[in-house]
């Protein structure tokens, strides 16, 4: 997995998390201590099937068993950008994974790379 977390100087967000290989391997606690996410950008342009990015308010979520707090669908061959003016608040931490099914038990990784960007403060 290729992930990065950078500080931003924009007036809109403080942090930018990027995972260029978001898949069924959960990335736990990417924004420790809690965060509010305003923009979630899922680039699924390399896959012929929809993917689902799951977000947990958890330091140590368990993919396939822990019910996600947020699930965002990115249709096949598209880039899906979700903007939430009030933000999604994750008071504990933010953990994430991208899989091929929307149900909690789904753990299958997409066939090709999905790039996930989360802008938060």
N, C-alpha and C positions, 0 to 999 in steps of 0.2 A: 504494500500500500504506500502511496505517495501522498502524505498529508503535510499541511503547513498551517500555522496559525500566526497571523501577523497583526500588529497594531495598525490602525488606520487613522488618518488625519482628517477624514471627511467629517462634516458636522452630523452625518446620519448614523454612522455606526463606529464603534471602537475597535471591533475585531472582525477579521475575515478568516474563516476556516475554509480550506480547500482540500478536497480529497479527489485526486484524479483517477482513483480506482475504487470508487465506492461500490461495495458488494455485500455479500452475506456475512462477512466478518465484521462484527460490531466494533465500533470505535467508541470506547467508554470515556466519559468525563472530559470531553474536548474543551468545554468551557467550565472549568471547576468553579465552585462557589456560586453557581447560578448565573443566568443570563436571560436577556430578552432578545429574541430573534425577530427581525423585521423583514428580511428578504431571504428566501430559500430558492436557489437556482439549481435545477437538476438538468444536466445535459445528457439526454438519452438518445442523441442523434445517431449513435453507432449500433443500435439494437432494433430489430424488427418486431419486438414485443414490448408491451408496456412494462414499466418497473414501478416499484413502490418504495419511496424513501420513508423510513420509520424513525421517529424521534422519541426519545425517552427522557423523562425528568428523573434521571437516576445516575448514580456514580458507577454502578456495576449492573447494567441490565443484562438479561439473558435472552438472546435471540431465540425465538421459537417458543418461549414460555412466558416472558414478561410482556404484558399487554402494552403496546406503544401508546404514548399520549397523543401523538399526531402521526397521521399517515398521509403522504402526498403522492398522487399518481402522476407519472410522466408518461404520456402515450408514446407509442413506438415512433422512432425516427424524429423525435422532437426535442426541443429544449423548453422545459417548463419553468417559469419564474413565478413564484408566489410572493406577493407583497402583502403584509398585514400591518395596517397603520398603527394599531395598538400593540402589535407584536405578540408572539407566543412566549409566555413567561415560563422559564424552567428554573424554579427556585433552588433546587438541590444541585443539579449539574445537567449537562446536555450530552447524550449519547446518541449515536446514529448508525444506521446500516441501510443498504439498498438491496431489495430482493425482487423476485419475479411474481410474488403473490401478495395479496392485500391482507390475508388472514394472519392472525398472531403466530400461528404455527409455521408459517412459510419461512424457509431459511435458504432457498436456492438463489445462488448468485446469478446476475445477468450474464449472458454469453460474452458480451464485449464490455469494454470499460464505460463506466458512467462517471462523469465529473460532477461532484457536489460542492456547491459553495453556500456557506451560511454566513450571513452578515448579522452581527449582533452587538449588543453593548451590555 
